[in-house]
Amino acid sequence: MIRPLLFVLALVAWPAATPGASQDQASRCVSGEPAPVLDAASPLIHSHVFAITGVRTAEESAVLEPDLPIHVSRAGCAHFSLVYSFSLAVRAPLGDSRAWLREASGVMRRIARAETAGFASTLAAALEKQAGARSYRYGDPIVITEGYASAVLEVSTDSEKTGSVRVAYQVVL
């Protein structure tokens, strides 16, 4: 009696263990399929390239008017992240995190005018709020929605003239 019951349980569990079942679960991602964040039809965007690089990952690059190359990476499903990367002329020392929060916020406001998703304006507001609150330690989470969404700013200087900026948006759905 127990042996047939175990056999039935094994048959019921088997489809969940097959690769097709995991692909089916992946197709039901809460955040949806990776899609472009930037509006390629915007007159502010040039040289737009979007590519899905994996099951839940995508890379996007463009030049924002007049001459700012930007890159957006997306990864994840129920917990997903967007990372905006760009380089700026160094106007403040690396240690002045408040100045870099303001610089990054300004770029995110520019990106917001050329994106479809609305993430850049949310990030710009979070960066501005943090710049007004207190100094910031790079890499620390900036709470956007408690327990749901946060931002992280990272800045490094490539040379005396250029700084690389990464603004990461992380969401738990």
C-alpha angles and dihedrals in degrees: 000000000000094000094059090046091053090048091053091048090050091052091049093049096043098081091055089056095052122096091241090060092054090049089051090052090048090054089059095064114159093221093048131229116328108269135175115282094195121070104238089194092059114111086225092064126077133173093017117186125177125180134172103224101182145351093297103007135092138172126209131184133180144149114250115211127299099015113312115132110210132184128199124194124190128192138164143031122234087009106037137165138203119200119197114197130186142144125240137187108264108253098157137033114268090246092062096087094169091059091049091049088055093045092049091046090054091053091046088053088053091048090049090064089058104040134087102207104060094228095119094058090049090051093046091054092049092049092048092049091050092048090055095046106055143306115307131224108219113249096025115126117255107210114232097165117005110254092355116061136016142166132219127197123206124180130181130170118236092188139339088284106039135054125192114221128195122186112188124196116198124189133183110202 
